[in-house]
């Protein structure tokens, strides 16, 4: 038997729990600790889990802790012990939630850990597109300034954000934070959302109006069957030729071949992406190598502060479940 202290004062006795961490390296590359979770049972830890190892590593466990490892219906239906799947992320499209619900297996996520980090990265990408800081720093390091005989130069025009229209797709926590930062830059905010919202940050418009009107479009919506690949030729062709597209949400929201063609044809000015439809990308990806497309390796979420919150809430999710008071359930 093992005892787990809950809220510092109450203890509940439990049989030893089997816990599998399927892909823990991105959450904790070495600067955090799994110690709190290790106190909850016997932990089998893996940096990552290839598809052909998922079943054998997870089939006999009580709790699965996963970030991006897919947990499908076949595993859920075959498992005799599984009680909880806790996702170390906000998105949970890698879990067959309906199969888990049918099997009475709880699924929980961490809904708020990365709001500020992702919003910050969104503007890091945007500012690189309009100020070209990296490009100009590289130019100086290559001694181009000292050989220019000029006290100032710009390799690309610098654009002021004030009075530009920022169109936000998905006004959840992150979208709202991005809107607030945009307002601080003096931008005008419009947004499109699945449900009607009255918000002080800006005006809700249709998706067509958003793509037509915006100088900058930033995606912050969850991935669903309905919106997979919705940023396609039809919507891209509506954009201003000077407009910018930012995606720190899910790569599958964009039809990447359509975006590559639109960027090559200058249907929009540039794009900046932190996510792709397949990660890591395969060789020959259509967006990699384009001069007007910045790509970062899905690290908007990964500040130390955000990962610390993520680890803390994941531990709390398990504790609350074991105490019979689950939180952050997505499988109700």
C-alpha positions as CSV (number, residue, x, y, z in Angstrom):
1,X,0.0,0.0,0.0
2,X,1.1,3.6,-0.6
3,X,-0.2,6.7,1.1
4,X,-0.7,10.0,-0.7
5,X,-1.0,13.2,1.2
6,X,-3.8,15.4,-0.2
7,X,-3.9,19.1,0.5
8,X,-1.4,18.7,3.3
9,X,-3.7,17.2,5.9
10,X,-5.8,14.3,4.6
11,X,-4.4,10.9,3.6
12,X,-5.9,8.2,1.5
13,X,-4.6,4.7,1.2
14,X,-4.3,3.3,-2.3
15,X,-2.9,0.3,-4.0
16,X,0.4,1.1,-5.8
17,X,-0.4,2.8,-9.1
18,X,1.4,2.0,-12.4
19,X,2.1,5.3,-14.2
20,X,3.5,5.6,-17.7
21,X,5.0,8.8,-19.0
22,X,5.1,8.2,-22.7
23,X,7.0,11.3,-24.0
24,X,8.4,13.4,-21.1
25,X,11.5,15.0,-22.6
26,X,9.9,18.1,-24.1
27,X,8.1,18.9,-20.8
28,X,11.2,18.2,-18.8
29,X,14.5,18.3,-20.7
30,X,16.3,18.3,-17.4
31,X,15.5,21.6,-15.6
32,X,12.4,20.3,-13.8
33,X,11.7,17.2,-11.7
34,X,9.3,14.3,-11.8
35,X,9.7,13.8,-8.1
36,X,6.1,14.7,-7.0
37,X,4.6,12.4,-9.6
38,X,7.1,9.6,-8.7
39,X,5.7,9.6,-5.2
40,X,2.2,8.6,-6.5
41,X,3.2,5.2,-7.7
42,X,5.6,3.2,-9.9
43,X,6.6,5.3,-12.8
44,X,7.8,4.0,-16.1
45,X,9.4,7.0,-17.9
46,X,10.2,7.4,-21.6
47,X,11.7,10.4,-23.4
48,X,9.5,9.4,-26.4
49,X,7.4,6.5,-27.5
50,X,7.3,5.4,-31.2
51,X,4.0,4.2,-32.5
52,X,5.0,0.5,-32.5
53,X,5.8,0.7,-28.8
54,X,2.7,2.5,-27.5
55,X,0.6,-0.6,-26.9
56,X,3.2,-2.7,-25.0
57,X,4.2,0.3,-22.8
58,X,0.7,1.4,-21.9
59,X,-1.5,-1.7,-21.9
60,X,-0.9,-2.7,-18.3
61,X,-0.8,0.7,-16.6
62,X,-3.3,2.6,-14.4
63,X,-2.4,6.1,-15.5
64,X,-1.0,7.4,-18.8
65,X,0.8,10.8,-18.9
66,X,1.2,11.9,-22.5
67,X,1.9,15.0,-24.4
68,X,1.7,14.1,-28.1
69,X,1.8,10.3,-28.1
70,X,-1.5,9.1,-29.6
71,X,-3.8,7.0,-27.4
72,X,-6.3,5.4,-29.7
73,X,-9.5,3.4,-29.3
74,X,-7.8,0.0,-29.7
75,X,-5.5,0.6,-26.7
76,X,-8.3,2.0,-24.6
77,X,-10.6,-0.9,-25.4
78,X,-8.0,-3.5,-24.7
79,X,-6.7,-2.0,-21.4
80,X,-8.0,-3.8,-18.3
81,X,-6.4,-1.4,-15.7
82,X,-6.4,2.1,-17.3
83,X,-8.2,4.7,-15.2
84,X,-6.8,8.0,-16.2
85,X,-5.2,9.7,-19.2
86,X,-3.7,13.0,-18.4
87,X,-2.4,15.2,-21.2
88,X,0.5,17.5,-20.5
89,X,-0.9,20.1,-22.9
90,X,-4.1,22.0,-23.6
91,X,-4.9,20.3,-26.8
92,X,-6.0,16.7,-26.6
93,X,-6.7,15.7,-30.2
94,X,-4.2,12.8,-29.8
95,X,-6.6,11.1,-27.5
96,X,-9.7,9.2,-28.6
97,X,-11.9,10.9,-26.0
98,X,-15.1,9.2,-27.1
99,X,-13.6,5.7,-26.6
100,X,-12.2,6.8,-23.2
101,X,-15.7,8.0,-22.2
102,X,-17.3,4.8,-23.3
103,X,-14.7,2.8,-21.3
104,X,-15.2,5.1,-18.2
105,X,-11.6,6.3,-18.4
106,X,-11.1,9.9,-17.3
107,X,-9.2,12.2,-19.6
108,X,-7.9,15.6,-18.3
109,X,-5.7,18.3,-19.7
110,X,-4.0,21.5,-18.5
111,X,-6.0,24.4,-20.0
112,X,-4.2,27.5,-19.0
113,X,-0.5,26.9,-18.5
114,X,0.8,28.5,-21.7
115,X,-1.4,31.6,-22.2
116,X,1.3,34.2,-21.7
117,X,4.2,32.2,-23.3
118,X,2.3,31.5,-26.5
119,X,1.0,35.1,-26.8
120,X,4.5,36.3,-26.3
121,X,5.8,34.0,-29.0
122,X,3.1,35.1,-31.3
123,X,4.4,38.7,-31.1
124,X,8.0,37.6,-31.3
125,X,7.1,36.1,-34.7
126,X,5.1,39.1,-35.7
127,X,7.8,41.6,-34.7
128,X,10.4,39.6,-36.6
129,X,8.2,39.9,-39.7
130,X,7.7,43.7,-39.3
131,X,11.1,44.7,-37.8
132,X,13.4,42.0,-39.3
133,X,15.6,42.1,-36.2
134,X,17.3,38.8,-36.9
135,X,18.1,39.7,-40.5
136,X,19.6,43.0,-39.5
137,X,21.6,41.6,-36.6
138,X,23.1,39.0,-39.0
139,X,23.9,41.7,-41.4
140,X,25.9,43.6,-38.8
141,X,27.7,40.5,-37.6
142,X,28.7,39.9,-41.2
143,X,30.4,43.4,-41.2
144,X,27.9,44.7,-43.7
145,X,27.3,47.9,-41.6
146,X,31.0,48.7,-41.2
147,X,31.5,48.4,-45.0
148,X,28.4,50.3,-45.9
149,X,29.5,53.9,-45.3
150,X,26.0,54.6,-44.0
151,X,24.8,55.4,-40.5
152,X,21.5,53.6,-41.0
153,X,20.1,51.1,-43.5
154,X,17.2,48.7,-43.8
155,X,17.4,45.4,-45.8
156,X,13.6,45.3,-45.7
157,X,11.1,48.0,-44.9
158,X,10.2,48.3,-41.2
159,X,6.4,48.4,-40.6
160,X,4.7,50.1,-37.6
161,X,1.9,48.1,-36.1
162,X,-0.2,51.0,-34.8
163,X,-3.6,51.2,-36.5
164,X,-3.0,47.9,-38.3
165,X,-6.0,45.5,-38.1
166,X,-5.2,42.3,-36.2
167,X,-7.6,39.5,-37.0
168,X,-7.8,36.7,-34.3
169,X,-9.3,33.4,-35.1
170,X,-10.4,31.9,-31.8
171,X,-10.9,34.3,-28.9
172,X,-10.1,31.9,-26.1
173,X,-7.6,32.6,-23.3
174,X,-4.6,32.9,-25.7
175,X,-6.5,34.8,-28.4
176,X,-7.7,37.3,-25.8
177,X,-4.2,37.8,-24.5
178,X,-2.9,38.3,-28.0
179,X,-5.7,40.9,-28.5
180,X,-4.7,42.8,-25.4
181,X,-1.0,42.9,-26.5
182,X,-2.2,44.0,-30.0
183,X,-4.2,46.8,-28.4
184,X,-1.0,47.9,-26.4
185,X,0.7,48.3,-29.8
186,X,-2.2,50.4,-31.0
187,X,-3.7,47.8,-33.3
188,X,-7.4,47.5,-34.1
189,X,-8.8,44.1,-33.2
190,X,-11.3,42.0,-35.0
191,X,-12.0,38.4,-34.3
192,X,-13.9,35.3,-35.4
193,X,-15.1,32.7,-32.9
194,X,-17.1,29.5,-33.1
195,X,-19.7,31.0,-30.7
196,X,-20.9,34.6,-30.4
197,X,-18.9,36.7,-28.0
198,X,-19.3,40.2,-26.7
199,X,-15.8,41.4,-26.0
200,X,-14.3,44.7,-25.1
201,X,-11.2,43.9,-27.2
202,X,-12.8,44.2,-30.6
203,X,-15.5,43.4,-33.0
204,X,-16.6,39.9,-33.9
205,X,-16.8,39.3,-37.7
206,X,-17.3,36.5,-40.1
207,X,-14.3,34.4,-41.2
208,X,-14.6,35.9,-44.7
209,X,-14.6,39.4,-43.3
210,X,-11.6,38.6,-41.1
211,X,-9.5,37.3,-44.0
212,X,-10.4,40.2,-46.2
213,X,-10.0,43.0,-43.7
214,X,-6.9,42.0,-41.6
215,X,-3.4,43.2,-41.9
216,X,-2.3,40.5,-39.6
217,X,-4.1,37.2,-39.0
218,X,-3.3,35.1,-35.9
219,X,-4.7,31.6,-35.4
220,X,-5.7,30.6,-31.8
221,X,-8.4,28.0,-32.2
222,X,-8.4,24.3,-31.3
223,X,-8.2,21.7,-34.0
224,X,-11.5,20.0,-34.9
225,X,-12.7,17.8,-37.7
226,X,-14.6,20.8,-39.1
227,X,-11.6,23.3,-39.3
228,X,-8.8,21.0,-40.4
229,X,-7.1,22.6,-43.4
230,X,-9.6,25.5,-43.4
231,X,-6.8,28.1,-44.2
232,X,-6.8,27.1,-47.8
233,X,-6.6,28.7,-51.2
234,X,-10.1,30.2,-50.9
235,X,-9.3,32.1,-47.7
236,X,-5.7,32.9,-48.6
237,X,-6.9,34.5,-51.9
238,X,-9.0,36.9,-49.9
239,X,-6.0,38.3,-48.0
240,X,-4.4,41.7,-48.7
241,X,-1.1,41.2,-50.6
242,X,0.6,43.1,-47.7
243,X,-1.0,40.9,-45.0
244,X,0.8,38.5,-42.6
245,X,-0.3,35.1,-41.2
246,X,0.8,33.8,-37.8
247,X,0.0,30.3,-36.5
248,X,1.0,29.3,-32.9
249,X,-2.1,27.0,-32.6
250,X,-2.1,23.7,-34.6
251,X,-0.4,23.1,-37.9
252,X,-3.3,21.1,-39.3
253,X,-5.4,24.2,-39.4
254,X,-3.5,25.2,-42.6
255,X,-3.4,23.6,-46.0
256,X,0.3,23.9,-46.2
257,X,0.6,23.3,-50.0
258,X,-2.0,26.1,-50.6
259,X,-0.1,28.4,-48.2
260,X,3.3,27.7,-50.0
261,X,1.7,28.5,-53.4
262,X,0.1,31.7,-52.0
263,X,3.4,32.8,-50.5
264,X,5.3,32.1,-53.8
265,X,2.6,34.1,-55.7
266,X,2.7,37.0,-53.2
267,X,-1.0,36.6,-52.4
268,X,0.1,37.6,-48.9
269,X,3.3,39.1,-47.8
270,X,4.6,36.6,-45.3
271,X,3.8,33.9,-42.8
272,X,5.3,32.9,-39.4
273,X,4.6,29.5,-38.0
274,X,5.4,27.7,-34.8
275,X,3.5,24.5,-35.8
276,X,3.3,22.3,-38.8
277,X,0.9,19.5,-39.7
278,X,3.5,16.8,-39.2
279,X,6.2,17.3,-36.5
280,X,9.1,17.0,-37.2
281,X,8.5,17.8,-40.9
282,X,9.5,15.4,-43.6
283,X,12.2,16.3,-46.0
284,X,11.0,18.6,-48.8
285,X,8.3,20.2,-46.8
286,X,6.7,22.9,-49.1
287,X,7.1,25.8,-46.6
288,X,10.7,25.2,-45.5
289,X,13.1,27.3,-47.4
290,X,10.7,30.0,-48.5
291,X,12.2,33.4,-47.9
292,X,8.9,34.9,-46.7
293,X,8.0,32.1,-44.2
294,X,9.5,31.9,-40.7
295,X,9.2,28.6,-38.9
296,X,10.1,27.9,-35.3
297,X,10.1,24.3,-33.9
298,X,6.9,24.2,-31.9
299,X,8.4,26.0,-28.9
300,X,5.9,28.8,-28.2
301,X,4.7,26.8,-25.2
302,X,8.1,25.9,-23.8
303,X,9.2,28.7,-21.5
304,X,10.5,27.4,-18.1
305,X,7.6,29.2,-16.4
306,X,5.0,27.6,-18.6
307,X,6.5,24.2,-18.3
308,X,6.7,24.6,-14.5
309,X,3.0,25.4,-14.4
310,X,2.3,22.4,-16.7
311,X,4.1,20.0,-14.4
312,X,2.4,21.4,-11.3
313,X,-1.1,21.1,-12.7
314,X,-0.5,17.7,-14.2
315,X,0.5,16.5,-10.6
316,X,-2.7,18.2,-9.3
317,X,-4.8,16.5,-11.9
318,X,-3.6,13.1,-10.8
319,X,-4.0,13.9,-7.1
320,X,-7.5,15.2,-7.6
321,X,-8.5,12.1,-9.6
322,X,-7.1,9.8,-7.0
323,X,-9.0,11.7,-4.3
324,X,-12.3,11.3,-6.2
325,X,-12.6,14.9,-7.2
326,X,-11.2,15.1,-10.7
327,X,-10.4,18.4,-12.3
328,X,-9.8,19.6,-15.9
329,X,-11.8,16.8,-17.3
330,X,-12.4,16.8,-21.1
331,X,-14.2,13.4,-21.2
332,X,-17.4,14.3,-19.3
